[in-house]
Amino acid sequence: MTWCWYGETVDGIKGDDVIRRGAKRAEVEIDIGDTAPELTVRRTRSRGKPKLVVLKDGKPLDLSKAEIQGKINAWIGLDFKSFKNSVLYGQGDAARFASPRTKDSERKDMLHRIANTEILQTCHTIALAKRSDLQDEIEDVERQRVSTRERLEEIDLDTLRTRSRGWEEERDGRVAEYQAEVAGLLVKAQEHAVDAGKLPDLERGLKRLEAERDEMAGAETASAQEIEALTTELDAARTRWEEMSRELAGLKAKREQMAKQISETKGVAGAVAELSERLEEREGEQRETEEAIAGCDAELSSLEDTLEVLRGEDAVIGPEIARVETEAKRCDDELERLDGDRCPTCTTPLTEGVAAEYISELTRNRGRYNEAAVKLHASQGEITRPIDATQKVLNGAKEKARQLRTEKGTLVEHASGLKASLAIAEGAVECLAGLQEESDACKGRGEVLRAALEELKFIGEERKEALETELAKAWLRQKTDRGRYEEIVALTEELAIARAAAASVENLKGQARREMERLQEAIHEVNPWSTAFDEAEAKAVEYRARRATLDKELQRLENELAHVVFWVRGFGNEGLPSFVLDSVVPYITDRTNHYLGVLADGDISMAFYTQRELKSRDGVKDEITIDWDIEGQGRVPPSGGQLRKMEIASDLALMDLVATREGVQLDLLLLDEVLDGLDREGRSRVLELLGELRRRRGSVFVISHESDLAEEFERVVRVTKRNGCATVEVVK
């Protein structure tokens, strides 16, 4: 019911947890009283997909989820927390109004919801927002006033007037400076024009000398090319001579090595016959070992077949033993879980009926499974002994086969070594003749290289003499033409000076033109300070008028802010909400003590009152304080039964408060284990009070595990849970 109306459960289950295990969705549908038209609330939830609708005459209303929840709260007259504290009394609830575990803020929230002070909070929020807006506007106007004052202070008309006069004087000075600079540039240009007039004659003389220089450079290039060719040829001859020398030395060393090898190889031929005899002996031993290995392999195959048959029989018995032991363990676990007088799931007695038969059957099954396990273990032992014996014989045969194969490997390795040594010896005999032939060939190649070296030595000396002659000719030619080159250098320097003078004349003319342009610009330049003075004067008039307007706006906003601050306090904690709490707390005290008079026969009294505390930042803060007397002693810790009576009395007082505030009488009360923890007298007084409430308020539902309470109520519904299934039965 609470999940359908509010989307929450008494025990705090939320989200997909409301869907029962194995189901795909949860759905609850409840009609809202005897309304016309008929209204129905339907809440459903699939995995991760909640849905809430209100049906009006069977048709869904077009409302958002928040709007639907608001209407449900209005139709019922309570939100979830108020409903839970006014209508429900759940076992182990931690949010009872009078419970020591309930926070002060939670108590105040309950009373504010019952007193419908949400409109005051809304008004307070609006007033706070308005105050914040006005404060922002005032800050903005203040910033504008400061900015306007600063800008007005920045305007200095006297300074602008003085700067304008100074600018005129500075401009006249620049004009005079530009005129003097132009005159100086013209004088310098006339001086450089004399050197620039020599430029044509110097260019013609330079062209003639450059032509002669090019002819000389051609002859010099040909000589250099010839010298380079001779040098290259001489270097090639030297390189060839060095290569042949290295080759001749290598042939000599190779021939000496071959002579040594021939000497060593002559003693190998005698060992070939001895190696052949030893090889035949090893091959005979190898054949005998292979025959022994074949016999061992046959014996191993027979033993492995026998072992496979025995293991197959053991594999059949093993799973059967595991299954029987698992069933016996399951029976032990179930008997251990049911070790007691009542079922731990549904609290049904275990000494009679179906439960007793179920326990007896579990005991018999456990005995049968244990007996079968003993027999199967005995059969497995009879199979295991032959397996172990066969495995032992098989391991011995495998070890013998391994030793024979190791011996065979040693013989094969020894025979391979003998074959390799024999092949090496035979190869050495064959190589002896080849080494002798190669030695003779090296000797002939050495004689050819010696003749070629003598010829290269003669050619290198001849090319060296020709190269020295050509170098002497080139040196003489360079000495003869050095005077002509010095003349070209001197003429080139004079030509550079003339060209620099001509470039300087053009540069000076350009500078003079630029200075004339600057002079004209300075003469026609407009005084900027005169315009700035006029603009500053106009801005000063504008800023004075703006400051007067901002002063009036600031006064208006401050007056409006004072009015809004008054209402912020009126709708705040120290205003109307505090007044509402002051008005309802005495009523709760009176009604709580009325019910305690029935429940505790006047031995317990309670007092609820508000206490205000000044906070440095939040202003005044209300706190709800609870005092109580038990048998004339103030604030002594109550027992569990006394605390239960105090909670019941305060919750019934809240129900009365809801009725007075809403103008309707609540006709429903749900209590879960309300008598738990009470002595006989306490139970009697609670039942007496519930009878009174039943006569005055309508339906009272009590949930209890104590069956002897049935005779105290008009109707009794019994819920029995057996084997995971709940059965509902109307007893009377």
C-alpha positions in Angstrom: 0.0 0.0 0.0 2.7 2.5 1.0 4.8 1.6 -2.1 1.8 2.2 -4.4 1.0 5.6 -2.8 4.5 6.9 -2.1 7.0 4.7 -3.9 8.6 3.7 -0.6 8.1 0.8 1.8 8.0 0.7 5.6 11.2 -1.3 5.7 13.0 1.0 3.2 13.0 -1.3 0.2 13.5 0.8 -3.0 14.2 0.4 -6.7 14.1 -3.1 -8.3 14.2 -4.7 -4.9 10.4 -4.5 -4.7 10.2 -7.0 -7.5 9.8 -10.5 -6.1 12.5 -13.1 -6.9 11.6 -14.9 -10.2 9.0 -12.2 -11.2 9.5 -9.8 -14.1 7.6 -6.8 -12.6 5.8 -5.5 -9.6 2.3 -3.8 -9.8 -0.1 -2.5 -7.2 -3.4 -0.7 -7.8 -5.5 1.0 -5.1 -8.8 3.0 -5.3 -8.8 6.4 -3.6 -11.9 6.2 -1.2 -15.5 6.8 -2.4 -14.7 9.6 -4.8 -16.8 10.7 -7.7 -15.5 10.4 -10.4 -13.7 7.2 -9.4 -9.9 7.6 -8.9 -7.4 4.8 -9.0 -3.6 4.9 -8.3 -1.5 2.3 -10.2 2.3 2.0 -9.7 4.3 -0.6 -11.7 8.0 -1.3 -12.0 9.9 -3.5 -14.4 13.7 -3.9 -14.2 14.9 -0.3 -14.1 11.6 1.2 -15.4 9.3 2.7 -12.8 5.8 4.0 -13.8 3.1 5.9 -11.9 -0.4 6.8 -13.3 -3.7 8.0 -11.9 -6.8 6.7 -13.6 -10.0 8.8 -13.6 -13.0 6.6 -14.5 -10.5 4.1 -16.0 -8.6 6.7 -18.1 -5.1 7.9 -17.2 -4.6 11.6 -16.4 -2.0 13.6 -18.3 0.3 14.5 -15.4 4.0 14.3 -14.6 5.2 12.0 -11.9 5.8 14.9 -9.5 2.3 16.3 -10.1 0.8 12.8 -9.5 2.7 12.4 -6.2 1.5 15.9 -5.1 -2.1 15.0 -5.8 -1.8 11.7 -3.9 -0.4 13.5 -0.9 -3.3 16.0 -1.1 -6.0 13.3 -1.5 -4.6 11.3 1.5 -3.8 14.4 3.5 -0.3 13.1 4.4 3.0 12.6 2.8 5.0 9.4 3.5 6.7 10.4 6.7 3.6 11.9 8.2 1.6 8.8 7.1 4.2 6.5 8.6 4.1 8.4 11.9 0.4 8.8 12.1 -1.0 5.6 10.7 1.7 3.0 10.9 3.5 1.6 13.9 6.2 -0.7 12.5 8.4 -3.1 14.5 11.9 -1.6 15.0 10.9 1.7 13.4 13.7 4.2 14.0 11.8 7.4 13.0 9.1 7.6 15.7 8.3 11.1 16.9 9.3 10.5 20.5 12.1 8.1 19.9 15.6 9.2 21.2 17.0 8.2 17.8 14.8 10.7 15.9 16.7 13.9 15.1 15.3 17.3 16.0 15.2 18.3 12.3 13.1 15.2 11.6 10.6 16.1 14.3 10.3 19.7 13.0 9.8 18.4 9.4 6.9 16.1 10.7 5.2 19.0 12.4 5.7 21.4 9.5 4.2 18.9 7.1 1.2 18.2 9.4 0.7 22.0 9.9 1.0 22.6 6.1 3.6 25.3 6.5 5.1 24.6 3.1 3.5 27.8 1.8 5.5 29.7 4.5 8.7 28.1 3.3 7.8 29.0 -0.3 7.2 32.6 0.7 10.5 32.6 2.6 12.3 31.3 -0.5 10.7 34.0 -2.6 11.6 36.7 -0.1 15.2 35.4 0.0 15.4 35.4 -3.8 13.9 39.0 -3.9 16.4 40.1 -1.2 19.3 38.6 -3.2 18.1 40.3 -6.4 17.7 43.7 -4.7 21.2 43.3 -3.1 22.6 42.5 -6.5 20.9 45.5 -8.0 22.2 47.8 -5.2 25.7 46.4 -5.7 25.4 47.1 -9.4 24.2 50.7 -8.8 27.0 51.2 -6.3 29.5 50.0 -8.8 28.0 52.3 -11.4 28.2 55.3 -9.0 31.8 54.5 -8.2 32.6 54.1 -11.9 30.9 57.4 -12.7 32.7 59.2 -9.9 36.0 57.8 -11.0 35.5 58.7 -14.6 34.4 62.2 -13.6 37.5 62.6 -11.5 39.6 61.4 -14.4 38.5 64.4 -16.5 41.0 67.3 -16.0 40.2 70.3 -18.3 43.1 72.5 -17.1 45.6 69.8 -17.9 44.1 69.3 -21.4 44.3 73.1 -22.1 48.0 73.1 -21.0 48.8 70.1 -23.1 47.2 71.7 -26.2 49.5 74.8 -25.9 52.5 72.6 -25.3 51.7 70.6 -28.4 51.6 73.7 -30.6 55.1 74.7 -29.4 56.4 71.2 -30.0 55.0 71.1 -33.5 56.7 74.4 -34.4 60.0 73.0 -33.2 59.7 69.9 -35.3 59.0 72.0 -38.5 62.2 73.9 -38.0 64.1 70.7 -37.4 62.8 69.1 -40.6 63.7 72.2 -42.7 67.3 72.1 -41.4 67.6 68.4 -42.1 66.5 68.8 -45.8 69.0 71.5 -46.4 71.9 69.4 -45.0 70.9 66.4 -47.2 71.0 68.5 -50.4 74.6 69.7 -49.6 75.9 66.1 -49.1 74.3 64.9 -52.3 76.2 67.6 -54.3 79.5 66.5 -52.8 79.1 62.8 -53.7 78.0 63.6 -57.3 81.7 64.4 -58.2 82.9 60.8 -57.5 79.8 59.3 -59.1 80.8 61.0 -62.5 83.9 58.7 -62.9 81.7 55.6 -62.9 81.4 55.1 -66.8 85.2 55.2 -67.6 86.0 52.9 -64.7 83.4 50.3 -65.9 84.9 50.2 -69.5 88.5 49.6 -68.2 87.3 46.9 -65.8 85.6 45.0 -68.7 88.8 45.0 -70.7 90.9 43.6 -67.8 88.3 41.0 -67.0 88.5 39.6 -70.6 92.3 39.3 -70.3 91.9 37.6 -66.9 89.4 35.0 -68.4 92.0 34.0 -71.1 94.6 33.5 -68.5 92.2 31.5 -66.4 91.6 29.1 -69.4 95.3 28.4 -69.8 95.7 27.8 -66.1 92.7 25.5 -66.0 94.2 23.2 -68.8 97.5 23.0 -67.0 95.7 22.1 -63.7 93.7 19.4 -65.5 96.9 17.9 -66.9 98.6 18.0 -63.5 95.6 16.3 -61.9 95.5 13.5 -64.6 99.2 12.8 -64.0 98.7 12.7 -60.2 95.8 10.3 -60.5 97.8 7.9 -62.8 100.7 8.0 -60.3 98.4 7.3 -57.4 96.8 4.3 -59.3 100.3 2.8 -60.0 101.3 3.1 -56.3 98.0 1.5 -55.2 98.4 -1.4 -57.7 102.0 -2.0 -56.5 100.8 -2.1 -52.9 98.0 -4.6 -53.7 100.4 -7.0 -55.6 102.9 -6.8 -52.7 100.2 -7.8 -50.2 99.0 -10.7 -52.5 102.6 -12.0 -52.9 103.0 -12.0 -49.0 99.7 -13.9 -48.6 100.7 -16.5 -51.2 103.9 -17.1 -49.4 102.1 -17.6 -46.0 99.5 -19.9 -47.6 102.2 -22.1 -49.2 104.0 -22.5 -45.8 100.6 -23.5 -44.2 100.0 -26.1 -46.9 103.4 -27.6 -46.4 102.6 -28.1 -42.7 99.2 -29.7 -43.4 100.8 -32.1 -45.9 103.3 -33.2 -43.2 100.5 -33.8 -40.7 98.2 -35.7 -43.1 100.8 -38.3 -44.0 100.4 -40.0 -40.6 96.5 -40.4 -40.9 96.4 -43.2 -43.5 97.6 -45.9 -41.0 94.6 -45.2 -38.6 91.8 -45.9 -41.2 92.0 -49.8 -40.9 91.9 -49.7 -37.1 88.8 -47.3 -37.1 86.9 -49.7 -39.5 87.3 -52.7 -37.2 86.1 -50.8 -34.1 83.0 -49.6 -36.0 81.9 -53.2 -36.9 82.1 -54.2 -33.2 79.9 -51.3 -32.1 77.2 -52.0 -34.8 77.0 -55.7 -33.5 76.4 -54.5 -29.9 73.7 -52.1 -31.2 71.7 -54.8 -32.9 71.6 -56.9 -29.7 70.3 -53.9 -27.7 67.5 -53.2 -30.2 66.2 -56.8 -29.9 66.1 -56.5 -26.0 64.2 -53.2 -26.4 61.6 -54.8 -28.6 60.9 -57.5 -26.0 60.5 -54.8 -23.2 58.0 -52.8 -25.4 55.8 -55.9 -25.9 55.7 -56.5 -22.1 54.9 -52.8 -21.5 52.0 -52.9 -23.9 50.4 -55.9 -22.1 50.8 -54.3 -18.7 49.3 -51.0 -19.8 46.2 -52.8 -21.3 45.7 -54.6 -17.9 46.1 -51.3 -16.0 43.6 -49.5 -18.3 40.9 -52.1 -17.6 41.4 -51.8 -13.8 41.3 -48.0 -13.9 38.0 -48.1 -15.9 36.4 -50.1 -13.2 37.7 -47.6 -10.5 36.4 -44.6 -12.6 32.9 -46.1 -12.5 32.9 -46.4 -8.6 34.5 -43.0 -7.9 31.5 -40.7 -9.1 29.0 -43.0 -7.4 30.9 -42.6 -4.1 30.9 -38.8 -4.6 27.2 -38.7 -5.3 26.3 -40.8 -2.2 28.5 -38.7 0.0 27.0 -35.5 -1.3 23.5 -36.7 -0.6 24.6 -37.8 2.9 26.1 -34.3 3.5 22.9 -32.6 2.3 20.9 -34.7 4.8 23.3 -33.7 7.6 23.1 -30.0 6.7 19.3 -30.0 6.6 19.1 -31.9 10.0 21.5 -29.4 11.5 19.5 -26.4 10.2 16.3 -28.0 11.7 18.0 -28.7 15.0 15.5 -27.0 17.4 11.8 -26.9 18.4 10.6 -24.7 15.6 11.2 -24.2 11.9 13.6 -21.2 11.4 11.7 -20.1 8.3 8.0 -20.3 9.3 8.3 -21.0 13.1 6.2 -24.2 12.7 6.8 -26.8 15.5 9.1 -29.5 14.3 8.0 -32.3 16.7 4.7 -33.1 15.1 2.9 -33.4 11.7 4.6 -33.1 8.4 7.7 -31.5 9.9 8.4 -34.5 12.1 7.9 -36.9 9.2 10.2 -34.8 7.1 13.0 -35.0 9.8 12.5 -38.8 10.2 12.8 -39.3 6.4 16.0 -37.2 6.4 17.5 -39.4 9.2 16.7 -42.7 7.3 18.1 -41.4 4.1 21.3 -40.3 5.8 21.7 -43.9 7.2 21.2 -45.5 3.8 23.6 -43.1 2.1 26.3 -43.7 4.7 26.0 -47.5 4.4 26.2 -47.4 0.6 29.3 -45.2 0.9 31.0 -47.8 3.1 30.3 -50.6 0.7 31.5 -48.6 -2.3 34.7 -47.7 -0.5 35.3 -51.4 0.2 34.8 -52.3 -3.5 37.2 -49.5 -4.5 39.9 -50.9 -2.2 39.6 -54.4 -3.9 40.2 -52.7 -7.3 43.0 -50.4 -6.0 45.3 -53.2 -4.8 45.7 -54.9 -8.2 46.1 -51.5 -9.8 49.0 -50.7 -7.4 50.7 -54.1 -8.0 50.3 -53.8 -11.8 51.6 -50.2 -11.7 54.7 -51.3 -9.7 55.5 -54.1 -12.3 54.8 -51.6 -15.1 57.2 -49.0 -13.6 60.0 -51.7 -13.4 59.5 -52.6 -17.0 59.6 -48.9 -18.0 62.8 -48.4 -16.1 64.5 -51.4 -17.8 63.3 -50.1 -21.2 64.7 -46.7 -20.4 68.1 -48.2 -19.4 68.2 -50.2 -22.7 67.4 -47.2 -24.7 70.1 -45.2 -22.9 72.6 -47.9 -23.6 71.5 -48.0 -27.2 71.9 -44.2 -27.5 75.4 -44.5 -26.1 76.3 -47.2 -28.7 74.8 -45.1 -31.5 76.6 -42.0 -30.4 79.9 -44.0 -30.2 79.4 -45.5 -33.6 78.6 -42.1 -35.1 81.8 -40.7 -33.6 83.8 -43.6 -35.2 82.1 -43.0 -38.5 82.9 -39.3 -38.4 86.6 -40.0 -37.5 86.8 -42.6 -40.3 85.3 -40.1 -42.8 87.8 -37.4 -41.6 90.7 -39.8 -42.0 89.7 -40.8 -45.5 89.1 -37.2 -46.5 92.5 -36.2 -45.2 94.1 -38.9 -47.4 92.2 -37.6 -50.4 93.2 -34.0 -49.6 96.9 -34.8 -49.5 97.2 -34.8 -53.3 95.1 -31.6 -53.7 97.2 -29.7 -51.2 100.4 -30.6 -53.1 98.8 -29.3 -56.4 97.6 -26.1 -54.8 101.1 -25.5 -53.3 102.7 -25.8 -56.8 100.1 -23.3 -58.2 100.9 -20.7 -55.4 104.6 -21.0 -56.3 103.9 -20.1 -60.0 101.5 -17.2 -59.1 104.3 -15.7 -56.9 106.8 -15.6 -59.8 104.2 -13.8 -62.0 103.6 -11.1 -59.3 107.3 -10.4 -58.8 107.7 -9.6 -62.6 104.6 -7.3 -62.5 106.0 -5.4 -59.5 109.2 -4.7 -61.3 107.3 -3.3 -64.3 105.1 -1.0 -62.1 108.1 0.4 -60.4 109.6 1.5 -63.7 106.3 3.1 -64.9 105.8 5.0 -61.6 109.3 6.7 -61.8 108.6 7.8 -65.4 105.2 9.4 -64.5 106.8 11.1 -61.5 109.4 13.0 -63.7 106.6 14.2 -66.1 104.5 15.5 -63.2 107.4 17.5 -61.8 108.1 19.1 -65.2 104.5 20.2 -65.7 104.3 21.7 -62.1 107.4 23.9 -62.8 105.7 25.3 -66.0 102.5 26.2 -64.1 104.5 28.1 -61.4 106.4 30.1 -64.0 103.1 31.1 -65.8 101.6 32.3 -62.5 104.6 34.5 -61.7 104.5 36.1 -65.2 100.8 37.1 -65.0 100.7 38.4 -61.3 101.2 42.1 -62.3 98.1 42.0 -64.6 96.0 40.6 -61.7 97.1 43.4 -59.3 96.0 46.0 -61.9 92.5 44.5 -62.0 92.2 44.5 -58.2 93.2 48.3 -58.0 90.7 49.2 -60.8 87.9 47.1 -59.1 88.5 49.1 -55.8 88.1 52.4 -57.6 85.0 51.2 -59.3 83.5 50.2 -56.0 84.1 53.7 -54.6 82.4 55.3 -57.6 79.4 53.0 -57.3 79.1 53.7 -53.6 79.1 57.4 -54.3 76.3 57.1 -56.9 74.3 54.9 -54.4 74.9 57.5 -51.7 73.6 60.3 -54.0 70.3 58.4 -54.6 70.0 57.6 -50.9 70.4 61.2 -49.9 67.8 62.3 -52.5 65.4 59.7 -51.0 66.0 60.9 -47.5 65.4 64.5 -48.6 62.1 63.6 -50.2 61.0 61.8 -47.0 62.0 64.7 -44.8 60.0 67.1 -47.1 56.9 64.8 -46.7 57.3 64.8 -42.9 57.7 68.6 -43.0 54.4 69.0 -44.9 52.6 66.6 -42.5 53.9 68.5 -39.5 52.7 71.8 -41.0 49.2 70.5 -41.7 48.9 68.3 -38.5 45.7 69.0 -36.3 46.1 69.7 -32.6 44.6 66.5 -30.9 44.3 68.2 -27.4 41.9 70.8 -28.7 39.4 68.0 -29.8 40.1 66.1 -26.6 39.3 69.2 -24.5 35.9 69.6 -26.2 35.0 65.9 -25.8 36.1 65.9 -22.1 33.9 68.9 -21.3 30.8 67.2 -22.9 31.5 63.9 -21.0 31.8 65.8 -17.7 28.3 67.2 -18.2 27.0 63.7 -19.0 28.6 62.0 -15.9 27.2 64.7 -13.5 23.7 64.0 -14.8 24.2 60.2 -14.6 25.4 60.4 -11.0 22.2 62.3 -10.0 20.1 59.6 -11.6 22.0 56.8 -9.8 21.6 58.5 -6.4 17.8 58.5 -6.8 17.8 54.8 -8.0 19.9 53.7 -5.0 17.6 55.4 -2.5 14.6 53.6 -4.1 16.3 50.2 -4.0 17.4 50.6 -0.3 13.8 51.5 0.7 12.4 48.4 -1.1 15.2 46.2 0.4 14.2 47.2 4.0 10.6 46.2 3.2 11.7 42.8 1.8 14.1 42.1 4.8 11.1 42.5 7.1 9.3 39.7 5.3 12.4 37.5 5.2 12.4 37.6 8.9 8.6 37.1 9.1 8.7 34.0 7.0 12.0 32.7 8.5 12.7 30.5 11.5 12.0 33.3 14.1 8.7 34.3 12.3 5.5 32.6 11.3 7.0 29.0 11.2 8.1 29.4 14.8 4.7 30.7 15.8 3.1 27.6 14.2 5.4 25.3 16.2 4.6 27.2 19.4 0.8 26.7 18.7 0.9 22.9 18.0 3.5 21.7 20.7 1.1 22.3 23.7 -1.6 20.4 21.9 0.8 17.4 21.3 1.8 17.6 25.0 -1.9 17.5 26.2 -3.0 14.6 23.9 0.2 12.6 24.7 -0.5 12.8 28.4 -4.1 11.9 27.8 -3.1 8.6 26.2 -0.4 8.0 28.8 -3.1 8.3 31.4 -4.6 5.2 30.0 -1.4 3.3 29.1 0.6 4.1 32.2 -2.1 5.0 34.7 -0.5 8.4 35.3 3.0 7.0 36.2 4.5 8.6 33.0 4.0 12.2 31.8 5.7 14.0 28.9 6.2 17.6 27.9 7.0 19.0 24.4 8.2 22.6 24.1 10.2 24.7 21.7 13.5 26.3 22.6 15.1 29.0 20.7 18.9 29.4 20.3 20.7 32.3 18.7 23.1 31.1 16.0 25.9 33.4 14.9 25.2 32.9 11.1 21.7 31.6 10.8 20.0 33.8 13.4 17.5 32.3 15.8 17.0 28.5 15.5 14.0 26.5 17.0 14.6 23.2 18.7 11.9 20.8 20.0 12.8 19.5 23.5 11.2 16.5 25.1 11.0 16.1 28.9 9.4 13.3 30.8 8.7 12.1 34.4 8.5 8.4 35.3 6.9 7.8 38.8 7.8 11.3 39.9 11.4 11.3 38.7 12.4 13.6 35.9 14.3 12.3 32.7 15.2 8.9 34.1 16.1 6.4 31.3 12.8 4.6 30.4 12.7 0.8 30.1 11.8 -0.8 26.8 8.1 -1.1 27.7 7.9 2.4 29.1 9.5 3.8 25.9 7.0 1.8 23.8 4.1 3.4 25.7 5.6 6.9 25.3 6.0 6.3 21.5 2.5 5.0 21.1 1.0 7.9 23.1 2.9 10.6 21.1 2.0 8.9 17.7 -1.7 8.9 18.7 -1.4 12.5 19.6 0.0 13.2 16.1 -3.0 11.5 14.6 -5.3 13.8 16.6 -3.2 16.8 15.4 -3.5 15.7 11.8 -7.3 15.5 12.2 -7.6 19.0 13.7 -5.4 20.5 10.9 -7.0 18.7 8.0 -10.6 18.9 9.3 -11.0 15.1 8.8 -10.8 12.2 11.2 -8.2 9.4 10.4 -10.0 6.1 10.4 -7.0 3.8 9.9 -4.3 2.6 12.3 -1.7 -0.2 11.5 0.4 -1.6 14.3 3.2 -4.2 13.9 4.2 -6.0 17.1 2.9 -3.1 19.1 2.7 -5.4 22.2 6.2 -6.7 21.9 8.3 -5.9 25.0 5.3 -5.1 27.2 4.4 -6.9 30.4 0.9 -8.3 31.1 -0.4 -5.0 32.6 1.1 -3.0 29.7 -0.5 -5.3 27.1 -3.8 -5.0 28.9 -3.7 -1.2 28.9 -2.7 -1.0 25.2 -5.6 -3.3 24.3 -8.0 -1.1 26.3 -6.7 1.9 24.5 -7.0 0.2 21.1 -10.6 -0.7 22.0 -11.4 2.9 22.7 -9.8 4.0 19.4 -11.7 1.3 17.5 -15.0 2.8 18.8 -14.1 6.3 17.9 -11.8 6.1 14.9 -12.7 3.2 12.7 -10.3 0.4 11.6 -7.4 -0.8 13.8 -5.0 -3.5 12.4 -2.6 -5.3 14.7 0.1 -7.7 13.5 1.4 -10.2 16.0 2.9 -13.6 16.4 0.9 -14.2 19.6 -2.1 -16.3 18.8 -3.9 -15.7 22.1 -4.7 -12.1 21.0 -7.2 -13.4 18.5 -10.1 -13.3 21.1 -9.5 -9.6 21.7 -10.4 -8.6 18.1 -13.6 -8.7 15.9 -11.8 -10.2 12.9 -8.7 -12.4 12.7 -6.6 -13.3 9.6 -3.9 -15.9 10.0 -0.9 -16.1 7.7 0.9 -19.4 7.7 4.2 -20.0 5.8 5.2 -23.6 5.0 7.8 -24.8 2.5 8.3 -21.3 1.2 4.6 -20.8 0.5 2.4 -18.3 2.5 -1.3 -19.2 3.2 -3.9 -16.6 4.2 -6.9 -17.8 6.2 -9.8 -15.8 7.7 -10.3 -17.3 11.2 -13.3 -15.2 12.3 
